């Protein structure tokens, strides 16, 4: 299994350099689940990986109730926010990367959901003090370490999940939930323990085996 994963990773690197590099850190128009997204330079391109497609395909009215208030944390180009707007009455999308916030605002307009989606620039919950939501979405950085540049914040962070787990409960309405995307590339047990320590119970609601990893969408609920 380890050998197979190593071979797949080497193939993915080769594929990226041969066929995808021209779409990385560039101004490109992409399509996610049939919807257009303009990706600005210094913004994570969701089509170069398969996790965004998996996440939005897993969204249902049961997970995002009709008329709910949704927070899309680390929105990037706005994919989660745009698709959540199918059911939500209001979506607030947040990203610390100024270029990502600009890209998300463009894509909100491009997908004609500007009547219910607002994009804010900031670090985690700093732009929503005192605000509460029915659903909080988060596709976090997978790798630990200090990000090397603005774009690298989408891939790498030191304490983002620790701070998110400590604060998220203060921003949930009664009966609210967190939808968290995790990959086998991360220390999943350690991450879920962060939320358990904050009084959350969790359940995997969707799973998909990708080329070199497995991804899960977890639903986390306050257990008290």
C-alpha positions as CSV (number, residue, x, y, z in Angstrom):
1,X,0.0,0.0,0.0
2,X,2.8,2.4,0.9
3,X,4.6,1.6,-2.4
4,X,1.4,2.2,-4.3
5,X,0.8,5.6,-2.7
6,X,4.4,6.5,-3.4
7,X,4.0,5.6,-7.1
8,X,0.8,7.6,-7.3
9,X,2.3,10.6,-5.7
10,X,5.2,10.6,-8.2
11,X,2.7,10.3,-11.0
12,X,0.7,13.2,-9.6
13,X,3.9,15.3,-9.5
14,X,4.7,14.4,-13.0
15,X,1.2,15.1,-14.2
16,X,1.3,18.5,-12.5
17,X,4.6,19.5,-14.2
18,X,3.5,18.2,-17.6
19,X,-0.1,19.2,-17.8
20,X,-1.2,21.4,-14.9
21,X,1.6,23.8,-14.0
22,X,0.2,26.5,-16.4
23,X,-3.0,26.6,-14.2
24,X,-1.2,27.1,-10.9
25,X,-0.8,30.6,-9.5
26,X,-2.2,32.1,-12.7
27,X,-5.3,33.9,-13.7
28,X,-7.6,31.1,-15.1
29,X,-11.2,30.4,-15.5
30,X,-12.1,27.0,-14.2
31,X,-15.2,24.8,-13.7
32,X,-16.2,23.1,-10.5
33,X,-19.2,20.8,-10.6
34,X,-20.4,22.7,-13.7
35,X,-20.1,26.2,-12.2
36,X,-17.5,28.8,-13.4
37,X,-14.8,30.1,-11.0
38,X,-12.2,32.7,-11.8
39,X,-9.0,31.9,-10.0
40,X,-6.7,34.9,-9.4
41,X,-2.9,34.5,-8.9
42,X,-2.0,33.7,-5.3
43,X,-5.3,31.8,-4.9
44,X,-5.6,28.0,-4.4
45,X,-6.9,26.5,-7.6
46,X,-9.6,24.0,-6.5
47,X,-9.5,22.1,-9.8
48,X,-5.9,20.9,-9.5
49,X,-7.1,18.7,-6.6
50,X,-10.3,16.7,-6.2
51,X,-11.3,17.7,-2.6
52,X,-13.5,20.6,-3.6
53,X,-15.5,18.5,-6.0
54,X,-15.9,15.9,-3.3
55,X,-17.0,18.5,-0.7
56,X,-19.7,20.2,-2.8
57,X,-21.0,16.8,-4.1
58,X,-21.5,15.8,-0.5
59,X,-23.6,18.9,0.3
60,X,-27.3,18.1,0.8
61,X,-30.3,20.0,2.3
62,X,-30.0,17.7,5.3
63,X,-26.4,19.0,5.9
64,X,-27.2,22.6,5.0
65,X,-30.8,23.1,5.9
66,X,-33.0,25.4,3.9
67,X,-33.0,28.9,5.2
68,X,-29.9,28.4,7.4
69,X,-27.1,30.9,8.1
70,X,-23.8,29.5,6.9
71,X,-20.1,30.4,7.5
72,X,-17.6,29.2,4.9
73,X,-14.2,29.5,6.7
74,X,-11.2,29.7,4.5
75,X,-13.4,30.1,1.4
76,X,-10.5,30.4,-1.1
77,X,-12.1,31.1,-4.5
78,X,-15.6,30.8,-2.9
79,X,-16.5,27.3,-4.0
80,X,-18.1,26.2,-0.7
81,X,-20.0,29.5,-0.3
82,X,-21.4,29.4,-3.8
83,X,-22.7,25.8,-3.5
84,X,-24.0,26.3,0.0
85,X,-26.1,29.2,-1.3
86,X,-28.4,26.6,-3.0
87,X,-30.1,26.2,0.4
88,X,-28.8,28.9,2.8
89,X,-30.6,32.1,3.4
90,X,-27.2,33.8,4.1
91,X,-23.6,32.8,3.7
92,X,-20.6,34.6,5.1
93,X,-17.4,33.6,3.4
94,X,-14.0,34.4,5.1
95,X,-10.4,34.1,3.9
96,X,-7.2,35.6,5.3
97,X,-5.7,35.9,1.8
98,X,-6.7,39.2,0.2
99,X,-6.4,37.7,-3.3
100,X,-8.7,34.9,-2.2
101,X,-11.3,37.3,-0.9
102,X,-11.2,39.2,-4.2
103,X,-11.5,36.0,-6.2
104,X,-14.5,34.9,-4.0
105,X,-16.3,38.2,-4.5
106,X,-15.9,37.8,-8.3
107,X,-17.2,34.3,-8.2
108,X,-20.1,35.2,-6.1
109,X,-21.1,37.7,-8.8
110,X,-20.2,35.3,-11.6
111,X,-22.5,32.6,-10.1
112,X,-25.3,35.2,-9.3
113,X,-25.5,34.4,-5.6
114,X,-24.5,38.0,-4.4
115,X,-28.0,38.4,-3.0
116,X,-27.2,36.0,-0.1
117,X,-23.3,35.6,0.0
118,X,-21.0,38.2,1.7
119,X,-17.3,37.8,1.5
120,X,-15.0,39.1,4.3
121,X,-11.3,39.2,4.6
122,X,-9.7,38.2,8.0
123,X,-8.2,35.5,10.2
124,X,-10.7,32.9,11.4
125,X,-13.5,34.4,13.4
126,X,-12.1,38.0,13.8
127,X,-14.5,39.4,11.2
128,X,-17.6,37.8,12.8
129,X,-17.4,38.8,16.5
130,X,-20.5,37.8,18.3
131,X,-22.1,36.3,15.2
132,X,-23.6,32.7,15.2
133,X,-24.3,30.3,12.4
134,X,-26.3,27.1,11.8
135,X,-23.6,25.6,9.7
136,X,-19.8,26.3,9.6
137,X,-17.8,24.8,6.7
138,X,-14.1,24.4,6.8
139,X,-11.7,22.8,4.3
140,X,-8.5,23.5,6.3
141,X,-4.8,23.5,5.4
142,X,-3.7,19.9,5.4
143,X,0.0,20.3,6.3
144,X,1.7,21.7,9.4
145,X,4.4,24.3,9.3
146,X,4.9,28.0,8.6
147,X,3.4,29.0,5.2
148,X,6.1,30.3,2.9
149,X,3.8,32.9,1.2
150,X,0.2,34.0,0.8
151,X,-0.7,31.1,-1.5
152,X,0.9,28.6,0.8
153,X,-1.6,29.4,3.5
154,X,-4.1,27.2,1.7
155,X,-1.8,24.2,2.2
156,X,0.1,24.8,5.4
157,X,-0.5,26.2,8.9
158,X,0.8,25.9,12.4
159,X,-2.1,26.5,14.7
160,X,-5.2,27.2,12.6
161,X,-7.1,24.0,13.5
162,X,-6.3,24.4,17.2
163,X,-7.6,27.9,17.2
164,X,-10.6,27.0,15.1
165,X,-11.6,24.1,17.4
166,X,-11.3,26.4,20.4
167,X,-13.4,29.1,19.0
168,X,-16.0,27.5,16.7
169,X,-18.4,26.5,19.5
170,X,-18.9,30.2,20.3
171,X,-20.2,30.8,16.8
172,X,-22.8,28.0,16.5
173,X,-26.5,28.5,17.0
174,X,-28.3,25.9,19.1
175,X,-28.5,22.7,17.0
176,X,-25.7,24.0,14.7
177,X,-23.0,21.9,13.1
178,X,-19.5,22.0,11.7
179,X,-18.8,20.3,8.3
180,X,-15.0,19.6,8.3
181,X,-13.1,18.1,5.3
182,X,-10.1,16.0,6.3
183,X,-7.6,13.9,4.3
184,X,-5.6,10.8,5.0
185,X,-2.6,13.1,4.4
186,X,-3.3,14.6,7.8
187,X,-3.2,13.3,11.4
188,X,-7.0,12.8,11.5
189,X,-7.1,11.2,14.9
190,X,-5.2,14.1,16.5
191,X,-7.4,16.7,14.7
192,X,-10.7,15.0,15.8
193,X,-9.3,14.9,19.3
194,X,-9.0,18.7,19.3
195,X,-12.8,18.9,18.8
196,X,-13.6,16.2,21.3
197,X,-11.6,18.2,23.9
198,X,-13.9,21.1,23.1
199,X,-17.1,19.0,23.6
200,X,-17.9,18.0,20.1
201,X,-19.1,14.6,18.8
202,X,-18.3,13.7,15.2
203,X,-19.5,11.4,12.5
204,X,-18.1,10.8,8.9
205,X,-21.0,11.5,6.6
206,X,-19.2,11.0,3.3
207,X,-16.0,9.4,2.1
208,X,-14.1,9.1,-1.2
209,X,-11.0,7.3,-2.2
210,X,-9.0,9.6,-4.5
211,X,-5.9,8.7,-6.5
212,X,-3.4,9.0,-3.6
213,X,-5.5,9.7,-0.6
214,X,-8.8,9.2,1.1
215,X,-11.0,12.2,2.1
216,X,-13.8,12.4,4.6
217,X,-16.5,15.0,5.3
218,X,-17.1,15.0,9.0
219,X,-20.2,16.4,10.7
220,X,-19.3,17.7,14.2
221,X,-22.0,18.5,16.8
222,X,-21.7,20.0,20.3
223,X,-22.3,17.0,22.6
224,X,-23.6,19.2,25.5
